[in-house]
Amino acid sequence: MAFAPQIRIPATYMRGGTSKGVFFRLQDLPEAAQLPGKARDALLLRVIGSPDPYGKQIDGMGAATSSTSKAVILSKSDRPGHDVDYLFGQVSIDQPFVDWSGNCGNLSAAVGPFAISNGLVDAARVPRDGVAVVRIWQANIGKTIVAQVPMAGGAVQETGGFELDGVTFPAAEVQLEFMDPAAEEEGAGGAMFPTGNLVDELEVPGVGRLRATMINAGIPTVFVEAQAIGYTGTELQDAINGDARALAMFEAIRAHGALKMGLIESIAEAATRQHTPKVAFVAPPKDYTASSGKAVRAAEVDLLVRALSMGKLHHAMMGTAAVAIGTAAAIPGTLVNLAAGGGERAAVRFGHPSGTLRVGAEARKSGGEWVVTKALMSRSARVLMEGWVRVPGDSF
């Protein structure tokens, strides 16, 4: 019996923020995978090592968490005022699908460095030293991200002293601006608050009636109050990820929130849309010990936030959810804003399982509606490995 040989595809394995993923140039993909569809999805599933009923992704580049089961495809942009088109795929670990419904804010930090290093940015726009401004078109949600990438000696500077909770080693800081972050292509009518309310009553069978802020900014997110679901906001991963009843509750909240936001037409659809929306719970500041053993004092943060991604409590905070947090915090009356003490604010520092994170947002009222022009945060990125990935030639 003849077996198909492996093929090799140029790729780079990168960390961006608190996530890792396999990065490709569109032009380097096999021809069948250069267009959206079954071949592309099958290829990325095989690269990452999914679907894996063991939940380990041993036979691929994934590392069996939502933060590491990711793929990115980049190409030069034909869109005026942009340098690179960025397409993100969240690869399911145990199911045979790739979710293209949202962005990854953490890996957004690696897009600019990869684009510069791989010739996707006009050389005339890249200084030998200083800061290169990379204009990114986020193709999943149709939004602009501006990355400020440090340069040294004609190359991307990757090492530095910037520390990010959730990442063990310091690196160079990459500043990100998420422009007009309300996700117009998501939800009913593309509104930042698709229900028209800053706070809704969300009826969840088996859970009860919860107050919820449902927002489209960065990524569609359903925020609930920690106390209302029996938590304090100081929880770490083990407190939730080992509790099947808790995970089922959060999935029910997420699914019913998605339905109310207009993201799905039936509850059953939620199972095939794992990446969005996110579900998070918020609480006022309290002292707690982060997963690294670091003490986080109540006085150091404005509020506490815990968020779930792909059915599990995230070890830190998704970058896109951080944008949602910063945006909601800037708008008086949301549950996020109230947990942070209320009032108007241009930035918020929140506690997450790995430590703290600061994110800013510029919010204003226009025609009686809240508008957020940009959200800002800092991340870091680093190339971990580059060369080729190999997959069996008959796997896509």
C-alpha positions as CSV (number, residue, x, y, z in Angstrom):
1,M,0.0,0.0,0.0
2,A,1.4,3.4,-1.0
3,F,1.4,6.2,1.5
4,A,1.5,9.9,0.7
5,P,4.8,11.6,1.5
6,Q,5.0,14.6,3.8
7,I,5.1,18.1,2.3
8,R,6.8,21.0,3.9
9,I,5.4,24.5,4.1
10,P,7.4,27.6,5.2
11,A,6.1,28.7,8.6
12,T,7.1,30.6,11.8
13,Y,6.1,29.6,15.3
14,M,5.6,32.9,17.3
15,R,4.5,34.0,20.7
16,G,2.3,37.1,20.7
17,G,1.3,38.4,24.1
18,T,0.2,35.4,26.2
19,S,-0.6,33.2,23.1
20,K,1.4,31.2,20.6
21,G,0.5,30.3,17.0
22,V,1.8,29.1,13.6
23,F,2.3,32.0,11.2
24,F,2.1,31.6,7.4
25,R,2.5,33.9,4.4
26,L,-0.5,33.4,2.2
27,Q,1.7,32.9,-0.8
28,D,3.6,30.0,0.9
29,L,0.5,27.9,1.4
30,P,-0.3,25.1,-1.0
31,E,-2.5,26.4,-3.8
32,A,-5.6,24.6,-2.6
33,A,-5.3,26.3,0.8
34,Q,-4.7,29.8,-0.5
35,L,-8.5,30.3,-0.6
36,P,-11.0,29.9,2.3
37,G,-12.6,26.5,2.4
38,K,-12.3,22.9,3.4
39,A,-8.7,22.4,2.1
40,R,-7.4,25.4,4.2
41,D,-9.2,24.2,7.3
42,A,-8.0,20.6,6.9
43,L,-4.5,21.8,6.4
44,L,-4.5,24.0,9.6
45,L,-6.1,21.3,11.6
46,R,-3.4,18.9,10.6
47,V,-0.6,21.4,11.3
48,I,-2.0,22.1,14.8
49,G,-2.8,18.4,15.5
50,S,-6.6,18.5,15.6
51,P,-9.0,17.0,16.1
52,D,-7.5,15.1,19.0
53,P,-9.8,13.0,21.1
54,Y,-7.0,12.8,23.7
55,G,-7.0,16.6,24.0
56,K,-3.2,16.8,23.8
57,Q,-2.4,17.7,20.2
58,I,0.7,15.5,20.4
59,D,0.9,15.1,16.6
60,G,0.9,18.8,15.8
61,M,2.1,22.2,16.7
62,G,-0.7,23.0,19.2
63,A,-0.2,22.7,22.9
64,A,-3.7,21.7,24.0
65,T,-5.0,25.1,25.2
66,S,-7.0,27.8,23.6
67,S,-4.0,30.1,23.9
68,T,-1.8,27.8,21.8
69,S,-4.2,26.2,19.2
70,K,-4.0,29.1,16.8
71,A,-3.0,29.8,13.2
72,V,-2.3,33.1,11.3
73,I,-2.2,33.8,7.6
74,L,-0.7,37.1,6.4
75,S,-0.4,38.8,3.1
76,K,0.4,42.2,1.7
77,S,-2.6,44.5,1.8
78,D,-4.2,46.0,-1.3
79,R,-6.4,48.1,1.0
80,P,-5.5,51.8,1.0
81,G,-3.7,52.9,4.2
82,H,-2.8,49.4,5.3
83,D,0.4,47.3,5.0
84,V,-0.7,43.8,5.8
85,D,-3.9,41.7,5.9
86,Y,-4.2,39.5,9.0
87,L,-6.4,36.5,9.1
88,F,-6.7,34.5,12.3
89,G,-8.0,30.9,12.8
90,Q,-8.8,29.5,16.2
91,V,-8.3,25.8,15.8
92,S,-10.6,23.5,17.8
93,I,-8.7,21.0,19.9
94,D,-11.1,18.1,19.9
95,Q,-13.4,18.9,17.0
96,P,-12.7,19.1,13.3
97,F,-13.3,22.8,12.7
98,V,-11.5,26.1,12.6
99,D,-13.4,29.1,13.9
100,W,-12.8,32.3,11.8
101,S,-15.4,34.4,13.6
102,G,-13.1,36.7,15.6
103,N,-9.6,38.1,16.1
104,C,-6.8,37.2,18.5
105,G,-5.6,40.3,20.3
106,N,-2.6,38.7,21.7
107,L,-1.3,37.4,18.4
108,S,-2.0,40.8,17.0
109,A,1.2,41.8,18.7
110,A,3.2,39.4,16.5
111,V,1.7,40.4,13.2
112,G,3.8,43.6,12.8
113,P,7.1,41.9,13.6
114,F,6.3,38.9,11.3
115,A,5.2,41.2,8.5
116,I,8.4,43.3,8.6
117,S,10.7,40.3,8.9
118,N,9.0,38.5,6.0
119,G,8.9,41.4,3.5
120,L,5.2,42.2,3.7
121,V,5.8,45.8,4.6
122,D,7.2,48.4,2.2
123,A,10.9,48.8,3.1
124,A,10.5,52.6,2.8
125,R,8.1,52.5,5.8
126,V,10.5,50.7,8.0
127,P,13.3,52.7,9.8
128,R,16.6,51.1,10.5
129,D,16.3,52.2,14.2
130,G,13.4,53.5,16.2
131,V,9.8,52.5,15.7
132,A,8.1,51.1,12.6
133,V,4.3,51.8,12.4
134,V,2.6,48.8,10.8
135,R,-1.0,49.3,9.7
136,I,-2.9,46.0,9.9
137,W,-6.2,45.1,8.4
138,Q,-7.8,42.5,10.6
139,A,-9.7,40.5,8.0
140,N,-11.9,38.5,10.4
141,I,-13.8,41.4,11.8
142,G,-12.9,44.2,9.3
143,K,-11.0,46.4,11.6
144,T,-7.7,48.3,11.7
145,I,-4.9,47.7,14.2
146,V,-1.9,49.9,14.4
147,A,1.3,48.3,15.8
148,Q,4.3,50.2,16.9
149,V,7.2,47.8,16.4
150,P,10.7,48.6,17.8
151,M,13.6,48.3,15.3
152,A,17.3,48.0,16.0
153,G,20.0,47.8,13.3
154,G,17.6,47.2,10.5
155,A,15.9,44.2,12.3
156,V,12.9,43.8,14.5
157,Q,13.9,44.2,18.2
158,E,12.5,41.3,20.1
159,T,14.4,41.4,23.4
160,G,13.9,44.0,26.0
161,G,12.8,44.8,29.5
162,F,9.0,44.9,29.0
163,E,7.3,42.5,31.4
164,L,3.8,41.1,30.8
165,D,2.0,39.1,33.4
166,G,1.4,35.6,32.0
167,V,4.7,35.6,30.1
168,T,7.8,34.3,31.9
169,F,10.5,36.3,30.3
170,P,10.7,40.1,29.5
171,A,10.9,41.2,25.8
172,A,10.5,44.3,23.7
173,E,7.3,46.3,24.0
174,V,4.9,46.4,21.1
175,Q,2.2,49.0,21.5
176,L,-1.2,48.3,19.8
177,E,-4.0,50.6,18.9
178,F,-7.3,48.9,18.1
179,M,-9.1,51.5,16.0
180,D,-12.9,51.8,16.2
181,P,-13.0,48.5,18.1
182,A,-16.8,48.0,18.1
183,A,-17.2,45.0,15.9
184,E,-19.6,46.2,13.2
185,E,-19.8,42.8,11.5
186,E,-20.9,41.0,14.6
187,G,-24.3,41.1,16.2
188,A,-27.6,42.8,15.5
189,G,-27.1,45.8,13.3
190,G,-23.4,46.0,14.2
191,A,-24.1,48.0,17.3
192,M,-21.6,48.1,20.2
193,F,-24.5,47.1,22.5
194,P,-26.6,44.9,20.2
195,T,-29.6,44.8,22.6
196,G,-29.5,48.6,23.0
197,N,-28.8,48.3,26.7
198,L,-25.7,48.8,28.9
199,V,-27.1,46.1,31.2
200,D,-29.6,43.4,30.3
201,E,-31.5,40.7,32.2
202,L,-30.3,37.4,30.8
203,E,-32.4,34.4,31.5
204,V,-30.3,31.2,31.5
205,P,-32.1,27.9,32.1
206,G,-30.6,26.1,35.1
207,V,-28.8,29.2,36.2
208,G,-31.5,31.8,36.6
209,R,-31.8,35.5,35.7
210,L,-28.4,37.3,35.6
211,R,-27.5,40.9,35.0
212,A,-25.2,41.0,31.9
213,T,-23.4,43.6,29.8
214,M,-23.2,42.3,26.3
215,I,-20.8,44.3,24.1
216,N,-19.2,44.1,20.7
217,A,-15.8,45.6,21.1
218,G,-12.5,43.9,20.3
219,I,-14.6,40.6,20.4
220,P,-18.2,40.0,21.3
221,T,-18.2,39.5,25.1
222,V,-20.8,38.7,27.7
223,F,-20.0,40.1,31.1
224,V,-21.7,38.9,34.3
225,E,-21.1,39.6,38.0
226,A,-18.9,37.1,39.9
227,Q,-21.1,37.2,43.0
228,A,-24.2,36.4,41.1
229,I,-22.8,33.0,39.9
230,G,-21.0,32.1,43.2
231,Y,-17.5,33.4,42.6
232,T,-15.3,36.2,44.0
233,G,-13.3,37.1,40.9
234,T,-10.1,35.9,42.5
235,E,-10.3,32.3,41.0
236,L,-7.5,30.7,39.2
237,Q,-7.8,28.0,36.4
238,D,-8.0,25.0,38.7
239,A,-11.0,26.3,40.5
240,I,-13.1,26.3,37.3
241,N,-11.5,24.1,34.7
242,G,-11.7,21.0,36.8
243,D,-15.4,21.6,37.6
244,A,-17.6,20.1,34.8
245,R,-20.8,21.8,36.3
246,A,-19.1,25.2,36.3
247,L,-18.0,24.8,32.7
248,A,-21.5,23.7,31.6
249,M,-22.9,26.8,33.4
250,F,-20.5,29.2,31.6
251,E,-21.3,27.6,28.3
252,A,-25.0,28.0,28.9
253,I,-24.4,31.7,29.8
254,R,-22.3,32.1,26.6
255,A,-24.8,30.4,24.4
256,H,-27.8,32.4,25.7
257,G,-25.8,35.6,25.5
258,A,-24.9,34.8,21.9
259,L,-28.5,34.3,21.1
260,K,-29.6,37.6,22.7
261,M,-26.8,39.4,20.9
262,G,-28.0,38.1,17.6
263,L,-24.7,36.2,16.9
264,I,-26.6,32.9,16.4
265,E,-30.2,32.0,15.5
266,S,-30.5,29.0,17.8
267,I,-28.8,27.7,20.9
268,A,-27.5,24.7,19.0
269,E,-25.3,26.9,16.8
270,A,-23.2,27.9,19.8
271,A,-21.4,24.6,19.7
272,T,-20.0,25.4,16.2
273,R,-19.0,29.0,17.2
274,Q,-16.7,28.4,20.1
275,H,-14.4,31.4,19.6
276,T,-17.1,34.0,20.0
277,P,-18.6,35.4,22.1
278,K,-16.4,35.3,25.1
279,V,-17.9,35.1,28.6
280,A,-16.3,36.8,31.6
281,F,-17.2,37.6,35.2
282,V,-16.2,40.8,37.0
283,A,-15.8,41.8,40.7
284,P,-14.6,44.8,42.7
285,P,-10.9,44.7,43.7
286,K,-9.7,42.1,46.3
287,D,-6.3,40.8,47.3
288,Y,-5.4,37.5,45.7
289,T,-2.4,35.4,44.7
290,A,-1.8,35.0,41.0
291,S,-0.9,31.7,39.4
292,S,2.8,32.5,39.5
293,G,2.7,33.0,43.3
294,K,2.8,36.8,42.9
295,A,0.6,38.8,45.4
296,V,-1.9,41.1,43.7
297,R,-3.2,43.8,46.1
298,A,-6.6,45.3,45.8
299,A,-5.1,48.7,45.7
300,E,-3.1,47.8,42.6
301,V,-6.2,47.2,40.4
302,D,-9.5,48.8,39.5
303,L,-11.4,45.6,39.3
304,L,-11.0,41.8,38.8
305,V,-11.9,40.0,35.6
306,R,-11.9,36.3,34.8
307,A,-12.7,35.2,31.2
308,L,-13.3,31.9,29.4
309,S,-12.0,31.0,26.0
310,M,-12.9,27.9,24.0
311,G,-14.7,26.5,27.1
312,K,-11.9,26.9,29.7
313,L,-10.9,29.7,32.0
314,H,-8.0,31.6,30.4
315,H,-4.7,31.5,32.1
316,A,-4.4,35.3,31.8
317,M,-6.6,37.5,29.5
318,M,-7.3,37.3,25.8
319,G,-6.1,40.5,24.1
320,T,-9.5,41.0,22.4
321,A,-11.3,40.5,25.7
322,A,-9.0,43.1,27.2
323,V,-10.2,45.5,24.5
324,A,-13.8,44.7,25.5
325,I,-12.9,45.3,29.1
326,G,-11.2,48.6,28.4
327,T,-14.1,49.8,26.3
328,A,-16.8,48.7,28.7
329,A,-14.9,50.3,31.6
330,A,-14.9,53.6,29.8
331,I,-18.7,53.7,29.5
332,P,-20.5,54.6,32.7
333,G,-23.2,52.1,33.7
334,T,-21.8,48.9,32.3
335,L,-21.1,46.1,34.8
336,V,-17.4,46.4,34.1
337,N,-17.5,50.1,34.8
338,L,-19.6,49.6,38.0
339,A,-17.1,46.9,39.2
340,A,-14.3,49.5,38.7
341,G,-16.2,52.0,40.9
342,G,-18.2,53.8,38.2
343,G,-17.7,57.2,36.5
344,E,-15.8,58.1,33.4
345,R,-12.3,56.8,32.9
346,A,-9.8,56.6,30.1
347,A,-7.9,53.5,31.3
348,V,-8.4,50.6,33.6
349,R,-6.0,48.2,35.3
350,F,-7.6,44.8,36.0
351,G,-6.5,41.7,37.8
352,H,-6.6,38.4,36.0
353,P,-5.3,34.9,36.9
354,S,-1.7,35.6,36.0
355,G,-1.5,39.2,37.4
356,T,-2.6,42.6,36.1
357,L,-3.0,44.4,32.8
358,R,-3.7,48.0,31.9
359,V,-5.8,48.9,28.8
360,G,-7.0,52.3,27.7
361,A,-10.0,53.4,25.6
362,E,-11.2,56.7,24.2
363,A,-14.9,56.9,24.6
364,R,-17.4,59.7,23.8
365,K,-21.1,60.1,23.2
366,S,-22.3,60.9,19.6
367,G,-25.9,61.4,18.8
368,G,-26.9,59.9,22.1
369,E,-24.8,56.7,21.5
370,W,-21.5,55.7,22.9
371,V,-18.6,55.6,20.5
372,V,-15.1,54.3,21.2
373,T,-12.5,55.5,18.7
374,K,-9.6,53.4,19.9
375,A,-8.4,51.0,22.5
376,L,-4.8,50.8,23.5
377,M,-2.5,48.3,25.2
378,S,1.0,47.0,25.2
379,R,2.1,43.4,24.5
380,S,5.3,41.7,23.4
381,A,6.2,39.2,20.7
382,R,9.0,36.8,19.8
383,V,9.9,34.3,17.2
384,L,10.2,30.9,18.8
385,M,11.1,28.8,15.7
386,E,11.1,29.3,11.9
387,G,11.5,27.1,9.0
388,W,8.9,24.6,7.7
389,V,6.0,22.6,9.1
390,R,5.4,19.2,7.6
391,V,2.1,17.5,7.0
392,P,1.1,14.4,5.1
393,G,0.4,15.4,1.5
394,D,-3.1,13.8,1.6
395,S,-4.3,15.5,4.7
396,F,-6.0,18.5,3.0
